[in-house]
């Protein structure tokens, strides 16, 4: 897989969505009042989670697909990632 410049917007969008999902999960878990110790956990793990998720998406070929022609094969790849 070769990195292409047009992957950047897709990757940035995924970073924002992964971050938002993690933050929302913490807000729901702690009923919108996240304790200071758990904020530290969130800050300490968010970078690792983003790297793993984006790396998984990239290595599984998610950014190589032409989304105009998505089929069940691509859906299967997405669900495995």
N, C-alpha and C positions, 0 to 999 in steps of 0.2 A: 504494500500500500504506500502510495506516494502522497505526501502532504501537499495540498493545493490551497492557494490563497482563498478560494471561495468557501473553504471549510471554516474559516474564522468566524463568520456570523453564526453559523450553526453551533460551533463550539461555545461561543460566548453566550448564546441563548441557553444552551444546556447548563452552563455554569450558573447562570442566574436562576434557572428553574430548580436545579438541585439545591442551591443555597436557600431559595425560598421554601422549598418543600421541607428541608431540615428545620428551618426556623419555625415554620408553621407547625410541624410535628411537636417541637418543644413548647410552643405556645399552647397548643391543645392539651398536651400532657400535663402542663403545670397551670392550666386554666388562666392563661395570660399573665401569670406572675412567676417568672422564672427566677429561682433563687440564684444568688451570686455564684455559688459553687458550681451550679449547673451551667451558668453562662461561661465559666472557665472551661468546662468540659466541651461545650459547643465550640468555643473559639479554638480549643486545642485539637479538635478532631475534624473541623470543617474542611481544612485544606487537604487532609488525607482522603476524606470521603470524595471530594471533588476530583482529585487525581485518579483515584481508583475508578470512579464512574466514567469520567471522560476517557481514560485509558481503555476501559472495557468497551465503551461505545466505539472507539477508534479501531481497536484490534478486531472487533467483531464485524467491521466493515460498514457500520451504520452510516458513516459520512460519505461512503462511496455510492450509495444507492441513488437512483433517480426517483424521487418521491412521486413524480407524475405517473410512474409505471409500477406502483407498489402492488405486490401480489401477496399471496399467503406465504411464500418463501421468505419475503422480507419481514412479514409480520412475525414469523417464527424466529427469525434472527433477532428481532427487537425484543421479543419476549424472553429469549435465552439470555440476552445482555442484562 
